[in-house]
Amino acid sequence: MSKSKKIEFRPNDYVVYPAHGVGQIVSIEKQEVAGISLELFVISFEKDKMTLRVPTNKATEAGLRSLSNPETVDKAMTTLKGKAKVKKAMWSRRAQEYEQKINSGDLIAIAEVVRDLHRADDQREQSYSERQLYEAALERLTREIAAVSGKGEDDAQRQVDDVLVNRVAAA
């Protein structure tokens, strides 16, 4: 059970929870659940108006991690510049893969989804489910870039948009 080691996070630290994206640790509290005393990270996801409690000893297993470093953000931006790789598999299968990448919490995998689902103005219209996946991935990507850079989400959104628009222009 080496995976259930305790991670050191403090209140006010920004963290990434794979299924929800970037959140901020509000506090670390002790709570009794079914007669067992647990220490919990209380994580606030302001944008989603949601609070999540994760046992500190299970945080690694749950996939809780620190924000990406600037080098990883640069790699993600480079990934965005690449050519979209759209498999010829059925949409339901591709959608499942995209969903897994988004929920992996891996910034590069999320950037791949944004790159693959991005549509230029002159390209065919996205289906509703494509748009939903694209927007979910884009939101996760921009929130983490904003948190890492310390700039606002609007700046991060512009940065990502610039890369995507320039990629399309270069193609």
Order of alpha helices (4+ residues) and beta strands (2+ residues): beta-beta-beta-beta-alpha-beta-alpha-alpha-alpha-alpha-alpha
